[in-house]
Amino acid sequence: MWRALFILLPLLVLFVFALVFGAHNKMVIPVNFIAAQKDMTVASLLGIFLGIGFFFGALSMTLSYSREKLRNRRLRKALAKQKH
């Protein structure tokens, strides 16, 4: 319960901060991609990069967690094998 609170509370704060920031920054800036250029607001650009960062962070943590679960399972099997 506490772990979920410690994860969701900072995300909620970041979301509110992004909403306030977006409400005050309506400026349009040009964004150059490799083959094209697009005009975007600062708030939408911030939202896109925040989403991309969250995705890669969650992916990294999921892979790390899965690797540790697999390592723990292997160690438990080895320990059970040694006991018998």
N, C-alpha and C positions, 0 to 999 in steps of 0.2 A: 504494500500500500504506500509506504513512504517513498520507495524507489520510484514508483509511478508519479508521485507528487513532485519529486525532485527533477524528474524528466519533463513533465508537462508544464510546470510552472515557468521555467525559463523560456519554453517555446511559446507560451501564452504571452509573456512579456515581450518577446521579439515580434510576435504577430501584432500586438497593440502598437508597438513602436513603429512597425512598418506601415500600419494604417495611418497613424498620426503623421509620419513622414510623407506618405503619399498624399495626404490631404493638403499639406502645405507646399508641396513641390510639384507643380504642374508644368514645369519647364520641359520642353521637348529638345532632345539632343540627338545628333546623328550617330548611328552605330555602324561601323564598318565591319562587315563580314569578309570572308575571303573573296567571294564573287559578287557580293551585293552590298548595298547600303540601305539602312532602314532608319526612320525617325521613331524614337521611343521616348516615353516620359521617364524621368529619373526614378519615379516610384516603381514603374513596371520593370525597369532594368534591375533595380534592387530586389524586387520580388523574384525575378528569374534567377539571379545569382544566389539568393538565399535558398531557393528551392533546390538548385543544383548542389549547393554545399550540403544541405540536409540529406539529399539523396546519397551522395558519396560518403558522407559520415555514417549514415545508417548502413550502407553496404559494407563499409569497412568494419563496423562493429559486429555486424551479422556474421561476416566471414571469420573474424577473430573468435567470436563466441562459438561458432560451429567447430572451428579447429580445436579449441580447448575442450569442448564436449567430447570430441573424438579421441583426443589424447587421454582424457579422464577415463573413458570407456576402456581403452586399451590397457591402461594401468590397472584398472579394477580386474580385468580378465587375467592379467599377469599375476596379480596378487592372489586371486582365487585359485589359479593354477599352482602357485607355490604352496598354498595351504593344504592342498590335497596331495 
